[in-house]
Amino acid sequence: MTQPQPVPEPVPEPVPQRPGGRETEPPRYEPAPAVGKLLLVVLLFVAAAVVVVLGGVYFA
């Protein structure tokens, strides 16, 4: 009886380079949030903290 032949693993294709050879380009990051959006997040956090504190005082 013959041994079953192992299935050869496929060879991965090389990753294509970006056009222009920009492999040394620094990574691009998201811009910082706008001041209004940042203020909204801070106010939302403060409002949630006030609700938690008032809830603790009320149920204590």
Secondary structure, 3 states (H helix, E strand, C coil): CCCCCCCCCCCCCCCCCCCCCCCCCCCCCCCCCCHHHHHHHHHHHHHHHHHHHHHHHHHC
